Amino acid sequence: MEIRTAVRPDLSAISDCETNAFGSPRRLIDGDGTKSHARLLAQIRDGEIRVIENGNGVAGFISFTTNFEHLFVSTIAVLPQYQRQGLGSLLLAKAEQEAVRRGLDHVSLFTDGPAADNVAFYESRGFGETDRCEGPGFARIYLSKPVTSEAAKAA
């Protein structure tokens, strides 16, 4: 397995991975309902997507951005046939290393409230719940993990 920074030719594989991992294209927060190649392309351009490859191509990816003093993970996706094989953990470890490289003190993310398996996954990797938010048609659980240079080296 190799983790590397995504490049423009990865766009189609990343988009397909996102669709297959979540069962449908992700919706933008503004709810426009479109599959946004523009969003992914901007993240690729800004160096904010890492892909994990195996011998068959892109098996998963993680996207993130700097948000004040933390690295915010906006998406982590692994193709269904490669889930539960440690790829998500490897991608999170790469995000932790990136946070340290950027001089940030923690990694944060949110997951859908009904996805209890997701919460257990993140908690088993050192993330703790920081907040919950519910509204019409959505529920989110916010999680965060402090990072240090030692933790990132061990990851």
DSSP file (Angstrom, degrees, kcal/mol; ACC not computed):
  #  RESIDUE AA STRUCTURE BP1 BP2  ACC     N-H-->O    O-->H-N    N-H-->O    O-->H-N    TCO  KAPPA ALPHA  PHI   PSI    X-CA   Y-CA   Z-CA
    1    1 A M              0   0    0      0, 0.0     2,-0.4     0, 0.0    53,-0.2   0.000 360.0 360.0 360.0 138.1    0.0    0.0    0.0
    2    2 A E  E     -A   53   0A   0     51,-1.9    51,-3.0     2,-0.0     2,-0.5  -0.992 360.0-158.1-127.8 134.6    1.2    3.5   -0.9
    3    3 A I  E     +A   52   0A   0     -2,-0.4     2,-0.3    49,-0.2    49,-0.2  -0.955  27.7 156.8-110.3 129.1   -0.2    6.8    0.4
    4    4 A R  E     -A   51   0A   0     47,-2.2    47,-2.7    -2,-0.5     2,-0.3  -0.936  48.1 -83.2-144.6 165.1    0.5    9.8   -1.8
    5    5 A T  E     -A   50   0A   0     -2,-0.3    45,-0.2    45,-0.2    43,-0.1  -0.544  54.4-111.7 -69.9 133.4   -0.8   13.2   -2.5
    6    6 A A        -     0   0    0     43,-2.7     2,-0.3    -2,-0.3    43,-0.2  -0.320  31.6-159.5 -67.1 148.9   -3.6   13.1   -5.1
    7    7 A V    >   -     0   0    0     40,-0.0     3,-2.7     1,-0.0     4,-0.3  -0.843  36.1 -92.5-125.2 164.5   -3.0   14.5   -8.6
    8    8 A R  G >  S+     0   0    0      1,-0.3     3,-2.0    -2,-0.3     4,-0.3   0.825 121.1  59.5 -48.5 -44.1   -5.4   15.7  -11.3
    9    9 A P  G 3  S+     0   0    0      0, 0.0     4,-0.4     0, 0.0     3,-0.3   0.664  96.4  65.2 -63.6 -12.0   -5.6   12.3  -13.1
   10   10 A D  G <> S+     0   0    0     -3,-2.7     4,-2.7     1,-0.2     5,-0.3   0.572  74.2  96.4 -80.4  -9.5   -6.9   10.7   -9.8
   11   11 A L  H <> S+     0   0    0     -3,-2.0     4,-2.7    -4,-0.3     5,-0.2   0.881  83.0  45.4 -52.2 -50.0  -10.1   12.8  -10.0
   12   12 A S  H  > S+     0   0    0     -3,-0.3     4,-2.6    -4,-0.3    -1,-0.2   0.914 114.7  47.7 -63.0 -43.9  -12.3   10.1  -11.5
   13   13 A A  H  > S+     0   0    0     -4,-0.4     4,-2.3     2,-0.2    -1,-0.2   0.882 113.1  49.0 -65.4 -38.3  -11.0    7.3   -9.2
   14   14 A I  H  X S+     0   0    0     -4,-2.7     4,-2.6     2,-0.2    -2,-0.2   0.927 112.0  48.4 -66.5 -44.8  -11.5    9.6   -6.1
   15   15 A S  H  X S+     0   0    0     -4,-2.7     4,-2.2    -5,-0.3    -2,-0.2   0.918 113.2  47.4 -61.5 -44.4  -15.0   10.5   -7.2
   16   16 A D  H  X S+     0   0    0     -4,-2.6     4,-2.8    -5,-0.2     5,-0.2   0.895 111.0  51.8 -64.0 -40.0  -15.9    6.8   -7.9
   17   17 A C  H  X S+     0   0    0     -4,-2.3     4,-2.9     2,-0.2     5,-0.3   0.925 109.3  50.0 -61.8 -45.2  -14.4    5.9   -4.5
   18   18 A E  H  X S+     0   0    0     -4,-2.6     4,-1.7     1,-0.2     6,-0.4   0.924 113.3  45.9 -59.7 -45.8  -16.5    8.5   -2.7
   19   19 A T  H  X S+     0   0    0     -4,-2.2     4,-1.2     1,-0.2     5,-0.3   0.932 117.0  43.4 -64.0 -46.7  -19.7    7.3   -4.5
   20   20 A N  H  < S+     0   0    0     -4,-2.8    -2,-0.2     1,-0.2    -1,-0.2   0.866 112.7  51.8 -69.6 -37.1  -19.0    3.6   -3.8
   21   21 A A  H  < S+     0   0    0     -4,-2.9    -1,-0.2    -5,-0.2    -2,-0.2   0.867 121.0  32.4 -68.6 -35.6  -17.9    4.0   -0.2
   22   22 A F  H  < S-     0   0    0     -4,-1.7    -1,-0.2    -5,-0.3    -2,-0.2   0.486 106.0-119.9-101.9  -4.2  -21.0    6.0    0.8
   23   23 A G  S  < S+     0   0    0     -4,-1.2    -3,-0.2    -5,-0.1    -4,-0.1   0.323  90.1  31.1  83.7 -10.0  -23.5    4.3   -1.5
   24   24 A S  S    S-     0   0    0     -6,-0.4    -2,-0.2    -5,-0.3     3,-0.1  -0.957 103.6 -71.2-165.7 161.7  -24.3    7.6   -3.3
   25   25 A P        -     0   0    0      0, 0.0     2,-0.1     0, 0.0    -6,-0.1  -0.338  57.0-108.5 -59.6 141.6  -22.5   10.8   -4.2
   26   26 A R        -     0   0    0      1,-0.1     2,-0.4    10,-0.0    10,-0.4  -0.431  31.8-129.8 -67.5 146.0  -21.8   13.0   -1.2
   27   27 A R        -     0   0    0     -2,-0.1     8,-0.1     8,-0.1     2,-0.1  -0.781  18.5-116.5 -98.0 142.5  -23.9   16.1   -1.1
   28   28 A L    >   -     0   0    0     -2,-0.4     3,-2.3     6,-0.3     5,-0.3  -0.393  30.0-109.7 -71.1 156.8  -22.4   19.5   -0.5
   29   29 A I  T 3  S+     0   0    0      1,-0.3    -1,-0.1     2,-0.1    -2,-0.0   0.819 118.5  62.6 -59.7 -31.4  -23.4   21.3    2.7
   30   30 A D  T 3  S-     0   0    0      1,-0.1    -1,-0.3     2,-0.0    -2,-0.0   0.578 108.6-127.7 -74.0  -5.0  -25.4   23.8    0.7
   31   31 A G    <   +     0   0    0     -3,-2.3    -2,-0.1     1,-0.1    -1,-0.1   0.714  60.4 144.3  75.7  21.9  -27.6   20.9   -0.4
   32   32 A D        -     0   0    0      1,-0.1     3,-0.1     2,-0.1    -1,-0.1   0.675  52.7-139.2 -72.5 -12.8  -27.4   21.5   -4.2
   33   33 A G        +     0   0    0     -5,-0.3     2,-0.3     1,-0.2    -1,-0.1   0.540  54.4 131.9  75.5   6.2  -27.3   17.7   -4.7
   34   34 A T        -     0   0    0      1,-0.0     2,-0.7     2,-0.0    -6,-0.3  -0.674  65.9-115.5 -94.9 149.1  -24.7   17.7   -7.5
   35   35 A K        -     0   0    0     -2,-0.3     2,-1.2    -3,-0.1     3,-0.2  -0.727  38.5-143.0 -76.9 116.3  -21.7   15.4   -7.6
   36   36 A S     >  +     0   0    0     -2,-0.7     4,-1.7   -10,-0.4     5,-0.2  -0.656  38.8 162.4 -99.9  89.6  -19.0   18.0   -7.3
   37   37 A H  H  > S+     0   0    0     -2,-1.2     4,-3.1     1,-0.2     5,-0.2   0.838  82.6  61.7 -63.6 -31.9  -16.0   17.3   -9.4
   38   38 A A  H  > S+     0   0    0     -3,-0.2     4,-2.3     2,-0.2    -1,-0.2   0.903 102.5  49.4 -62.1 -40.8  -15.1   21.0   -8.9
   39   39 A R  H  > S+     0   0    0      2,-0.2     4,-1.9     1,-0.2    -1,-0.2   0.947 115.1  43.1 -62.8 -48.6  -14.9   20.5   -5.1
   40   40 A L  H  X S+     0   0    0     -4,-1.7     4,-2.5     1,-0.2    -2,-0.2   0.906 112.8  52.8 -64.5 -41.2  -12.7   17.5   -5.4
   41   41 A L  H  X S+     0   0    0     -4,-3.1     4,-2.8     1,-0.2    -1,-0.2   0.900 108.2  50.9 -62.5 -40.4  -10.6   19.1   -8.1
   42   42 A A  H  X S+     0   0    0     -4,-2.3     4,-2.1    -5,-0.2    -1,-0.2   0.901 110.6  49.3 -63.4 -40.2  -10.0   22.2   -5.9
   43   43 A Q  H  <>S+     0   0    0     -4,-1.9     5,-3.0     2,-0.2     6,-0.3   0.884 111.9  48.6 -67.0 -37.5   -8.9   19.9   -3.0
   44   44 A I  H ><5S+     0   0    0     -4,-2.5     3,-1.6     3,-0.2    -2,-0.2   0.945 110.8  50.7 -63.7 -47.6   -6.5   18.1   -5.3
   45   45 A R  H 3<5S+     0   0    0     -4,-2.8    -2,-0.2     1,-0.3    -1,-0.2   0.871 110.7  49.4 -57.0 -38.8   -5.2   21.4   -6.6
   46   46 A D  T 3<5S-     0   0    0     -4,-2.1    -1,-0.3    -5,-0.2    -2,-0.2   0.420 114.7-115.9 -84.4   2.1   -4.6   22.6   -3.0
   47   47 A G  T < 5S+     0   0    0     -3,-1.6    -3,-0.2    -4,-0.2    -2,-0.1   0.800  77.3 127.8  71.9  29.1   -2.8   19.4   -2.0
   48   48 A E      < +     0   0    0     -5,-3.0    16,-2.1    -6,-0.2     2,-0.4   0.119  48.5  76.5-110.3  20.9   -5.5   18.4    0.5
   49   49 A I  E     - B   0  63A   0     -6,-0.3   -43,-2.7    14,-0.2     2,-0.4  -0.999  54.5-169.4-129.6 133.9   -6.3   14.9   -0.7
   50   50 A R  E     -AB   5  62A   0     12,-2.6    12,-2.3    -2,-0.4     2,-0.3  -0.969  10.3-156.6-115.7 137.0   -4.2   11.8    0.0
   51   51 A V  E     -AB   4  61A   0    -47,-2.7   -47,-2.2    -2,-0.4     2,-0.5  -0.848   7.5-145.3-110.3 149.5   -5.0    8.5   -1.8
   52   52 A I  E     -AB   3  60A   0      8,-2.5     7,-3.2    -2,-0.3     8,-1.2  -0.970  23.1-166.5-113.1 127.4   -4.1    5.1   -0.8
   53   53 A E  E     -AB   2  58A   0    -51,-3.0   -51,-1.9    -2,-0.5     2,-0.2  -0.835  14.7-178.8-115.0 148.3   -3.2    2.7   -3.6
   54   54 A N  E >   - B   0  57A   0      3,-2.2     3,-1.7    -2,-0.3     5,-0.0  -0.585  59.5 -71.9-121.5-166.9   -2.9   -1.0   -3.9
   55   55 A G  T 3  S+     0   0    0      1,-0.3     3,-0.1    -2,-0.2    -2,-0.0   0.656 132.0  54.1 -64.3 -13.8   -1.9   -2.9   -7.0
   56   56 A N  T 3  S-     0   0    0      1,-0.3     2,-0.3     0, 0.0    -1,-0.3   0.365 116.0-102.0-102.3   4.1   -5.4   -2.2   -8.5
   57   57 A G  E <  S+B   54   0A   0     -3,-1.7    -3,-2.2     2,-0.0     2,-0.3  -0.815  79.7   8.9 113.9-155.2   -5.3    1.6   -8.2
   58   58 A V  E     +B   53   0A   0     -2,-0.3    -5,-0.2    -5,-0.2     3,-0.1  -0.495  52.1 171.8 -69.9 121.9   -7.0    4.0   -5.7
   59   59 A A  E     -     0   0A   0     -7,-3.2    20,-2.8    -2,-0.3     2,-0.3   0.567  65.3 -21.1-104.3 -15.9   -8.5    2.0   -2.8
   60   60 A G  E     -BC  52  78A   0     -8,-1.2    -8,-2.5    18,-0.3    -1,-0.3  -0.977  56.6-152.5-176.8 172.5   -9.4    5.0   -0.7
   61   61 A F  E     -BC  51  77A   0     16,-2.7    16,-2.7    -2,-0.3     2,-0.4  -0.986   6.2-149.9-156.3 163.1   -8.7    8.6    0.1
   62   62 A I  E     -BC  50  76A   0    -12,-2.3   -12,-2.6    -2,-0.3     2,-0.4  -0.998  11.8-164.3-135.4 137.4   -8.8   11.2    2.8
   63   63 A S  E     +BC  49  75A   0     12,-2.9    11,-1.7    -2,-0.4    12,-1.4  -0.948  17.4 160.2-122.4 146.9   -9.4   15.0    2.3
   64   64 A F  E     - C   0  73A   0    -16,-2.1     2,-0.3    -2,-0.4     9,-0.2  -0.959  19.4-159.9-156.2 166.4   -8.6   17.7    4.9
   65   65 A T  E     - C   0  72A   0      7,-1.9     7,-3.1    -2,-0.3     2,-0.4  -0.985  33.3-100.4-150.3 154.0   -8.0   21.4    5.3
   66   66 A T  E     - C   0  71A   0     -2,-0.3     2,-0.4     5,-0.2     5,-0.2  -0.651  37.1-178.5 -76.2 130.5   -6.5   23.6    8.0
   67   67 A N  E >   - C   0  70A   0      3,-3.1     3,-1.7    -2,-0.4     2,-0.3  -0.869  58.5 -61.1-135.6  98.4   -9.1   25.2   10.1
   68   68 A F  T 3  S-     0   0    0     -2,-0.4    -1,-0.0     1,-0.2     0, 0.0  -0.485 120.1 -13.5  59.2-118.8   -7.7   27.5   12.7
   69   69 A E  T 3  S+     0   0    0     -2,-0.3    36,-2.0    -3,-0.1    37,-0.7   0.240 127.7  65.1 -99.3  15.3   -5.4   25.4   15.0
   70   70 A H  E <  S-Cd  67 106A   0     -3,-1.7    -3,-3.1    34,-0.2     2,-0.6  -0.917  77.8-118.3-134.2 162.1   -6.6   22.0   13.8
   71   71 A L  E     -Cd  66 107A   0     35,-2.4    37,-2.7    -2,-0.3     2,-0.6  -0.885  31.0-150.6 -96.1 119.5   -6.7   19.8   10.7
   72   72 A F  E     -Cd  65 108A   0     -7,-3.1    -7,-1.9    -2,-0.6     2,-0.7  -0.829   2.5-147.4 -96.4 120.4  -10.3   19.2    9.7
   73   73 A V  E     +C   64   0A   0     35,-3.0    37,-0.5    -2,-0.6    -9,-0.3  -0.773  18.7 177.9 -85.5 114.6  -10.9   15.9    7.9
   74   74 A S  E     +     0   0A   0    -11,-1.7     2,-0.3    -2,-0.7   -10,-0.2   0.815  65.5   8.9 -89.1 -31.8  -13.8   16.5    5.5
   75   75 A T  E     +C   63   0A   0    -12,-1.4   -12,-2.9     2,-0.0     2,-0.4  -0.985  50.1 178.8-150.0 137.7  -13.9   13.0    3.9
   76   76 A I  E     +C   62   0A   0     -2,-0.3     2,-0.4   -14,-0.2   -14,-0.2  -0.971  21.7 169.9-133.7 123.9  -12.4    9.6    4.5
   77   77 A A  E     -C   61   0A   0    -16,-2.7   -16,-2.7    -2,-0.4     2,-0.4  -0.998  16.1-176.6-140.9 136.6  -13.5    6.9    2.1
   78   78 A V  E     -C   60   0A   0     -2,-0.4   -18,-0.3   -18,-0.3     5,-0.1  -0.998  39.1-104.5-130.7 134.5  -12.4    3.4    1.4
   79   79 A L    >>  -     0   0    0    -20,-2.8     3,-2.3    -2,-0.4     4,-0.6  -0.273  35.6-115.2 -55.4 141.8  -13.9    1.2   -1.4
   80   80 A P  G >4 S+     0   0    0      0, 0.0     3,-1.1     0, 0.0    -1,-0.1   0.837 113.4  57.7 -52.2 -39.2  -16.2   -1.4    0.2
   81   81 A Q  G 34 S+     0   0    0      1,-0.2    -2,-0.1     3,-0.0   -22,-0.0   0.635 112.1  42.7 -70.1 -11.2  -14.0   -4.4   -0.9
   82   82 A Y  G X4 S+     0   0    0     -3,-2.3     3,-0.7   -23,-0.2     5,-0.5   0.373  87.2 117.5-112.8   1.8  -11.1   -2.9    1.0
   83   83 A Q  T << S+     0   0    0     -3,-1.1    -4,-0.0    -4,-0.6   -62,-0.0  -0.335  70.9  28.1 -69.2 153.9  -12.9   -1.8    4.2
   84   84 A R  T 3  S+     0   0    0      1,-0.1    -1,-0.2    -2,-0.0    -3,-0.0   0.760  93.4 101.3  65.8  28.6  -12.0   -3.4    7.5
   85   85 A Q  S <  S-     0   0    0     -3,-0.7    -2,-0.1     0, 0.0    -1,-0.1   0.225 102.2 -96.7-121.8  10.6   -8.4   -4.0    6.3
   86   86 A G  S  > S+     0   0    0      3,-0.0     4,-1.9    -4,-0.0     5,-0.1   0.438  90.3 119.1  93.2  -0.2   -6.7   -1.1    8.1
   87   87 A L  H  > S+     0   0    0     -5,-0.5     4,-2.4     1,-0.2     5,-0.2   0.901  75.2  52.3 -67.5 -40.3   -6.7    1.4    5.2
   88   88 A G  H  > S+     0   0    0      1,-0.2     4,-2.4     2,-0.2    -1,-0.2   0.897 109.2  50.7 -61.1 -39.7   -8.9    3.9    7.1
   89   89 A S  H  > S+     0   0    0      2,-0.2     4,-2.3     1,-0.2    -1,-0.2   0.900 109.6  50.5 -64.2 -40.8   -6.5    3.8   10.0
   90   90 A L  H  X S+     0   0    0     -4,-1.9     4,-1.9     2,-0.2    -2,-0.2   0.904 110.6  49.5 -63.4 -40.9   -3.5    4.3    7.7
   91   91 A L  H  X S+     0   0    0     -4,-2.4     4,-1.9     2,-0.2    -2,-0.2   0.905 110.6  49.6 -66.1 -41.1   -5.3    7.4    6.1
   92   92 A L  H  X S+     0   0    0     -4,-2.4     4,-2.3     1,-0.2    -2,-0.2   0.903 108.6  53.2 -63.5 -40.1   -6.0    8.8    9.6
   93   93 A A  H  X S+     0   0    0     -4,-2.3     4,-2.3     1,-0.2    -1,-0.2   0.889 107.1  52.3 -61.4 -38.2   -2.4    8.3   10.6
   94   94 A K  H  X S+     0   0    0     -4,-1.9     4,-2.2     1,-0.2    -1,-0.2   0.892 107.9  51.5 -64.7 -38.9   -1.4   10.3    7.5
   95   95 A A  H  X S+     0   0    0     -4,-1.9     4,-2.4     2,-0.2    -2,-0.2   0.899 108.3  51.6 -63.8 -39.8   -3.7   13.1    8.5
   96   96 A E  H  X S+     0   0    0     -4,-2.3     4,-2.2     2,-0.2    -2,-0.2   0.922 109.7  49.3 -62.0 -43.7   -2.1   13.2   11.9
   97   97 A Q  H  X S+     0   0    0     -4,-2.3     4,-2.5     1,-0.2    -1,-0.2   0.896 110.8  50.7 -61.3 -39.9    1.3   13.4   10.4
   98   98 A E  H  X S+     0   0    0     -4,-2.2     4,-2.0     2,-0.2    -2,-0.2   0.889 107.2  53.5 -66.1 -39.3    0.1   16.2    8.1
   99   99 A A  H  <>S+     0   0    0     -4,-2.4     5,-2.9     2,-0.2     4,-0.3   0.933 111.0  46.1 -60.4 -45.5   -1.3   18.1   11.1
  100  100 A V  H ><5S+     0   0    0     -4,-2.2     3,-1.6     1,-0.2    -2,-0.2   0.922 110.1  53.8 -62.7 -44.0    2.0   17.9   12.9
  101  101 A R  H 3<5S+     0   0    0     -4,-2.5    -1,-0.2     1,-0.3    -2,-0.2   0.856 110.0  48.3 -59.1 -34.6    3.8   19.0    9.7
  102  102 A R  T 3<5S-     0   0    0     -4,-2.0    -1,-0.3    -5,-0.1    -2,-0.2   0.451 118.3-112.9 -85.5  -0.6    1.5   22.0    9.6
  103  103 A G  T < 5 +     0   0    0     -3,-1.6    -3,-0.2    -4,-0.3     2,-0.2   0.772  67.1 146.2  76.7  26.2    2.1   22.9   13.2
  104  104 A L      < -     0   0    0     -5,-2.9    -1,-0.2    -6,-0.2   -34,-0.2  -0.603  46.4-143.0 -96.7 157.8   -1.4   22.1   14.3
  105  105 A D  S    S+     0   0    0    -36,-2.0    42,-2.4    -2,-0.2     2,-0.3   0.594  71.4  11.1-102.2 -10.1   -2.4   20.6   17.6
  106  106 A H  E     -dE  70 146A   0    -37,-0.7   -35,-2.4    40,-0.3     2,-0.4  -0.996  58.1-126.7-160.0 164.5   -5.3   18.3   16.7
  107  107 A V  E     -dE  71 145A   0     38,-2.7    38,-2.5    -2,-0.3     2,-0.3  -0.930  31.6-176.3-110.4 135.2   -7.3   16.6   14.0
  108  108 A S  E     +dE  72 144A   0    -37,-2.7   -35,-3.0    -2,-0.4     2,-0.3  -0.909  10.9 153.3-131.9 161.2  -11.1   17.0   14.0
  109  109 A L  E     - E   0 143A   0     34,-2.2    34,-2.9    -2,-0.3     2,-0.3  -0.960  27.4-130.3-165.5 172.7  -14.0   15.6   12.0
  110  110 A F  E     - E   0 142A   0    -37,-0.5     2,-0.3    -2,-0.3    32,-0.2  -0.975  14.7-165.3-135.0 157.3  -17.6   14.9   12.2
  111  111 A T  E     - E   0 141A   0     30,-2.2    30,-2.8    -2,-0.3     2,-0.1  -0.927  37.8 -85.0-134.1 159.1  -19.7   11.8   11.3
  112  112 A D  E >   - E   0 140A   0     -2,-0.3     3,-1.4    28,-0.2    28,-0.3  -0.435  37.7-127.7 -65.3 136.0  -23.4   11.3   10.8
  113  113 A G  T 3  S+     0   0    0     26,-3.4    27,-0.1     1,-0.3    -1,-0.1   0.856 105.2  54.4 -53.8 -43.7  -25.1   10.6   14.1
  114  114 A P  T 3  S+     0   0    0      0, 0.0     2,-1.9     0, 0.0    -1,-0.3   0.675  86.3  88.3 -69.1 -13.0  -26.8    7.3   13.0
  115  115 A A    X>  +     0   0    0     -3,-1.4     4,-1.3     1,-0.2     3,-0.8  -0.491  48.4 163.6 -86.8  71.4  -23.5    5.8   11.9
  116  116 A A  H 3> S+     0   0    0     -2,-1.9     4,-2.2     1,-0.3    -1,-0.2   0.826  71.1  61.2 -60.5 -33.6  -22.6    4.3   15.3
  117  117 A D  H 3> S+     0   0    0     -3,-0.2     4,-2.2     1,-0.2    -1,-0.3   0.879 101.6  54.0 -60.4 -36.4  -19.9    2.1   13.7
  118  118 A N  H <> S+     0   0    0     -3,-0.8     4,-2.4     2,-0.2    -1,-0.2   0.921 106.8  50.0 -63.9 -43.5  -18.1    5.2   12.5
  119  119 A V  H  X S+     0   0    0     -4,-1.3     4,-2.9     1,-0.2     5,-0.2   0.927 110.9  49.1 -61.8 -44.8  -18.0    6.6   16.1
  120  120 A A  H  X S+     0   0    0     -4,-2.2     4,-2.2     1,-0.2    -1,-0.2   0.897 109.4  53.8 -61.4 -40.1  -16.6    3.4   17.4
  121  121 A F  H  < S+     0   0    0     -4,-2.2     4,-0.4    -5,-0.2    -2,-0.2   0.947 113.2  41.3 -58.4 -50.5  -14.0    3.4   14.6
  122  122 A Y  H ><>S+     0   0    0     -4,-2.4     5,-2.2     1,-0.2     3,-1.3   0.905 113.1  53.0 -68.5 -41.2  -12.8    6.9   15.5
  123  123 A E  H ><5S+     0   0    0     -4,-2.9     3,-1.6     1,-0.3    -1,-0.2   0.874 103.9  57.0 -62.5 -36.0  -12.9    6.3   19.3
  124  124 A S  T 3<5S+     0   0    0     -4,-2.2    -1,-0.3     1,-0.3    -2,-0.2   0.631 105.4  53.4 -69.9 -10.8  -10.7    3.2   18.9
  125  125 A R  T < 5S-     0   0    0     -3,-1.3    -1,-0.3    -4,-0.4    -2,-0.2   0.111 130.9 -89.8-109.4  18.7   -8.1    5.4   17.2
  126  126 A G  T < 5S+     0   0    0     -3,-1.6     2,-0.2     1,-0.3    -3,-0.2   0.465  81.6 135.9  93.3   2.7   -8.0    8.0   20.0
  127  127 A F      < -     0   0    0     -5,-2.2     2,-0.4    -6,-0.1    -1,-0.3  -0.595  36.2-158.0 -81.8 145.7  -10.7   10.4   18.9
  128  128 A G  E     -F  144   0A   0     16,-2.7    16,-2.1    -2,-0.2     2,-0.2  -0.944  24.3-104.0-123.5 147.6  -13.1   11.7   21.5
  129  129 A E  E     +F  143   0A   0     -2,-0.4    14,-0.3    14,-0.2     3,-0.1  -0.478  36.4 172.6 -69.4 134.1  -16.5   13.2   21.1
  130  130 A T  E     -     0   0A   0     12,-3.0     2,-0.3     1,-0.4    13,-0.2   0.612  60.3 -11.2-114.6 -22.2  -16.6   17.0   21.4
  131  131 A D  E     -F  142   0A   0     11,-1.2    11,-2.7     2,-0.0    -1,-0.4  -0.986  49.8-141.5-169.3 163.1  -20.1   17.9   20.4
  132  132 A R  E     -F  141   0A   0     -2,-0.3     2,-0.4     9,-0.2     9,-0.2  -0.985  14.1-171.3-134.1 147.2  -23.4   16.7   18.9
  133  133 A C  E     -F  140   0A   0      7,-2.4     7,-3.2    -2,-0.3     2,-0.4  -0.985   3.7-178.4-141.9 127.9  -25.7   18.6   16.6
  134  134 A E  E     +F  139   0A   0     -2,-0.4     5,-0.2     5,-0.2    -2,-0.0  -0.969  12.9 148.0-128.0 144.6  -29.1   17.6   15.5
  135  135 A G  E >   -F  138   0A   0      3,-2.6     3,-1.8    -2,-0.4     2,-0.4  -0.892  58.7 -41.8-155.5-176.8  -31.5   19.3   13.2
  136  136 A P  T 3  S-     0   0    0      0, 0.0     3,-0.1     0, 0.0    -2,-0.0  -0.400 126.7  -5.9 -59.9 113.9  -34.2   18.6   10.6
  137  137 A G  T 3  S+     0   0    0     -2,-0.4     2,-0.3     1,-0.1    -3,-0.0   0.517 123.9  69.9  81.9   5.0  -32.9   15.7    8.6
  138  138 A F  E <   - F   0 135A   0     -3,-1.8    -3,-2.6     2,-0.0     2,-0.3  -0.999  46.3-174.9-152.3 156.4  -29.4   15.4   10.0
  139  139 A A  E     - F   0 134A   0     -2,-0.3   -26,-3.4    -5,-0.2     2,-0.4  -0.962  14.9-169.6-146.8 132.9  -27.5   14.5   13.1
  140  140 A R  E     -EF 112 133A   0     -7,-3.2    -7,-2.4    -2,-0.3     2,-0.5  -0.954  13.5-157.2-127.7 145.6  -23.7   15.0   13.5
  141  141 A I  E     -EF 111 132A   0    -30,-2.8   -30,-2.2    -2,-0.4     2,-0.4  -0.990  17.1-149.7-118.7 123.0  -21.2   13.8   16.1
  142  142 A Y  E     -EF 110 131A   0    -11,-2.7   -12,-3.0    -2,-0.5   -11,-1.2  -0.764  17.5-177.2 -95.3 136.4  -18.0   15.9   16.2
  143  143 A L  E     -EF 109 129A   0    -34,-2.9   -34,-2.2    -2,-0.4     2,-0.3  -0.931   5.7-174.0-133.1 155.3  -14.8   14.2   17.3
  144  144 A S  E     -EF 108 128A   0    -16,-2.1   -16,-2.7    -2,-0.3   -36,-0.2  -0.988   8.7-164.1-148.2 153.7  -11.3   15.4   17.9
  145  145 A K  E     -E  107   0A   0    -38,-2.5   -38,-2.7    -2,-0.3     2,-0.1  -0.974  20.9-131.5-141.2 124.7   -7.8   14.0   18.6
  146  146 A P  E     -E  106   0A   0      0, 0.0     2,-0.4     0, 0.0   -40,-0.3  -0.485  26.6-157.8 -70.1 146.1   -4.8   15.8   19.9
  147  147 A V        -     0   0    0    -42,-2.4     2,-0.3    -2,-0.1     3,-0.0  -0.959  13.4-177.3-127.6 147.4   -1.6   15.1   18.0
  148  148 A T     >  -     0   0    0     -2,-0.4     4,-2.4     1,-0.1     5,-0.2  -0.882  43.3-106.5-131.1 164.9    2.0   15.5   18.9
  149  149 A S  H  > S+     0   0    0     -2,-0.3     4,-1.7     1,-0.2     5,-0.1   0.867 122.1  52.4 -62.1 -33.8    5.1   14.9   16.9
  150  150 A E  H  > S+     0   0    0      2,-0.2     4,-1.8     1,-0.2    -1,-0.2   0.915 109.2  48.4 -67.7 -41.9    5.7   11.7   18.9
  151  151 A A  H  > S+     0   0    0      1,-0.2     4,-1.3     2,-0.2    -2,-0.2   0.897 110.6  51.1 -65.2 -39.6    2.2   10.4   18.2
  152  152 A A  H  < S+     0   0    0     -4,-2.4    -1,-0.2     1,-0.2    -2,-0.2   0.867 109.0  51.1 -68.0 -34.9    2.5   11.2   14.5
  153  153 A K  H  < S+     0   0    0     -4,-1.7    -1,-0.2     1,-0.2    -2,-0.2   0.878 111.5  48.0 -67.7 -35.9    5.8    9.3   14.3
  154  154 A A  H  <        0   0    0     -4,-1.8    -1,-0.2     1,-0.2    -2,-0.2   0.731 360.0 360.0 -75.8 -21.7    4.3    6.3   16.0
  155  155 A A     <        0   0    0     -4,-1.3    -1,-0.2    -5,-0.1    -2,-0.1   0.490 360.0 360.0 -70.6 360.0    1.2    6.3   13.7
